[in-house]
Amino acid sequence: MTQIVTGGTSGTDGTSLPQRLGVVRDRIASACAAVGRDPASVRLLPVSKTHSASLVAEAVKAGCRQFGENRVGELLAKSSEVESAGFTGVEWILIGHLQRNKAALVASHVRELQSLDSLRLARVLQAELERTDSTLRVFIEVNSSGEDSKFGLLPDDVGEFSRALRVYDRLLPVGLMTVAHPDRVQAEQGFTVMKILQTRLRNRDGGGWHELSMGMSGDFESAIAHGSTCVRVGTAIFGLRA
């Protein structure tokens, strides 16, 4: 069994990971109270990218069971290390761009994919899921800010894309994901766009599409006010990235 040393880590302000996690949970509760939402309606997804398996183990001890990663290689290596150390019941979620040649690896190691943005990737995932007789929760990634540097579909393309996904019955579309613009005003505009898209999909399909993954350490209160059901928080929990 791999030995993972936990405890004793602290942020630049001297706080421990459990303390920082508690602050984030309090912020989520306050943001929900401000708009009359139940805190249980917002999932906290700790983003452990670039951080060690030891920090993940600390977060598991503090009650976390799901972790978001951006890169397939890092996700697989970290999950193996955490499992080998005896930390069971941990679920991994890929939130970063997925290349088709790595789709088979992801399909068998993650609980959900939050960055689906192409039918070519959907076809590859479908084939692998058929081979293993399994299914995968997926979020459609939306480039809500229209930035050239970001992955995701443009908002106007989401409707057609979501209809085209219906033939891939091993993929279970549950919602939409976006990485907001760094400017607060433009981020809020993007959150509004996401909520409108979600409402359109739900009206069209008579339900479903209940998930909105948006909001990170610096803007998740605003995202919650706009209907986010999953906030992806890294720095505020784990500290600055390595």
N, C-alpha and C positions, 0 to 999 in steps of 0.2 A: 504493500500500500504506500502510495506517495505521501510524503510528509509535507503538509502545508502549515506554515507558521502563521497564526493569526493573533490579533490583539496588539495594542501598542502603537498602531498607526494613528496619525493625526493630521489634520489639515494645517494650512499655514497659520490659522488662527488658534491652533492648539486643540480644536475639537476632534472628537473621535468619530469614526464612521457611523456608529449607532446614533450619536447626537445629531450629526448632519442629516441622517435619514429621518429622524424625528422632526427636525425643522421642516424638511420638505413635506412630510405628511401633514404637518400643521398648516403649511402654506396651502396645500391642496384643500384641506378642510375649510379654511377661511375663504378661499376663492369660491368654493361651492356654496358656502353660506351666503356670500354676497349676492349670488344670483338664484338662490333658492333651490339648489341642487343637492342631492344626497351624495356625500363623499364616496360612498360605495359605488357610484356610477362612473367613477374615474379610476382607471387602472394606472398605477405607477409602474413604469417599466424602467428599471435602472439600466443605464447604458454603460457597459463595462469595457468598451473598446479602448485599447492601449493599456488598460490596467491589469494588474496581476491576478492570477488565480487566488492568491492569498486574500486580496481585497474582496473578490467574489465570495470566498468562503466566509469572510466577516459579515458580508451582507446577508448570506444565507442564515447565519446564526442570528441575525437581527430580524429575520422573518421574511426575507425576499426569496422568491422561488423562480422568477423569470428574469432573464437578462438579455439585453439587446446588444448585438454585435454588428459591425459594418462589413467585416471581411471574413470570407469563408475559412481561410487558413487559420486565422486567429481564433475563430469560433471553435473549430474542430480541435485545435491544440488545447485551448483552455478548458473546453468541456471534458476532454479526456483527462486532464490533470485534476480537475475538480472531482470527477467521478472516481478516479483512482485513489483520491484522498478520503473517500468514504462519504462524500456529500451527495446523497441521493435525492431524487425528486426534483432536480433542477431542470428547468425548461429553457431552451435557447430560441431566440427570435432574431431572424436576420432583417436588419433595417436598412442595410446598404445595398448598392447596386449588385446584381447577380449576373455573372456571365453564364452563357448557356453551357459551356463546357464544365461548369461546376454544379450544374443543376442536380445531377444525380446525388452528389454528396449532401446537398442541402435537404433534398426531399426526405432523406432517411435520418437526419439529425436535428431538424428544427421543428418546433411546434407550429410556427407560422412564418410566412414571408410577408413583410410589409412594403415591398418595393417592386411589385409586378408592374411592368410598363411596356411589355411587348408581347404580341401573339406568338412570335417565334420562341420566346422563352416559355410561354404557356404550353406550346406543343411539346417541348422537351420535358417539362415537368410532368405533363399528362402521361407521356410514355413511361417515365420512370415510376410514377405512382401506380400505373396499371401493372407494371412488372412486379411491384411489391404489394399489390392489392391494398393500397392505402389512399388516404386523402390528405389534403393540406389546406389549412386556412390561409387566405391571401387577402392583402389589401392592394388596391390600385394606387400606385404612386402618382401624385398630381403635382406638376410644376405650377403652383398657384401664383407665383410671382413672375413667371415668364422669363426667368434668368437663363441665359445661355449656358452658364456653368453648372446647371443642375439637371439631374435626370428627372424623368416623370413625364406624363402626358400633359398637354395643354388642356385647360378646362373644357374647351369646346370639343375635344376628342373623347372625353370620358364616356359619354352616352353610347356612342357607336362601339367603342372598345368593350364596354361592359356587356353589351348585347352579344358581341362576338365570342365572349368567354363562355357563353352558355353551352357550347358544344364540348367543353373540357370538363366533364362531370367529376373528375377527381380533384379539381380545384374548387374550393369553397369560398367565394368572394363574400367577405363580411363587412367591408368598409373601405375607406379612403385614407391615404396618408400623404402628408406634405411636410417639407422642410421650409419653414417660413423665411421671408426676407429679413436680413439683420436689422433693418430700420423698423422701429416699432409701429409707425403709422402704416407702412406698407405691409408689415406682418399682419396687422389687424384687418387690412383689406383682403389679404389672402385667406385669413380665417373665415371671413364673411363669404368669400367665394366657395370655400369648402363646404360650409353649411348649406349654401344654396344648392350645390351639386348633390349633396347627400339627400336633401329634401326632394329634389327632382327624381333621383333614382328610386327613393322609397315610394313616391307617388306613382311612378311608372310601373313598378313591380308589385305594388300593393303591400309593401313592407320590406323587411330585410335591411341590409346596408346600415346596420345599427352602430357601426364603429367609425369613429373619427380619430385618427392618430395624428395629433399635432400639438406642438408646444414642447419647449425644452427648458433648460435651467433658467434662462433669462426672461421667458415670455409665457410660461405655462399658465399663469393666472389669467392672462388675456385669452389664451386658447380655451380654457375651461369656460370662460364667460361666453364664448362663441360655440360651445357644444362639444368640445373635445372629450372623448371617452378614454383616451390613452395618452399620457404625457411621458415623453422619453427624456429622462433626466440623468445626466452623467456627471458634470463638474460639481454640481451642488451636493452630490452624494460622495463621489470618489475623489474629488479634488481635481487639480489641474492635470491634464493629460500628460503622460510620459512622452 
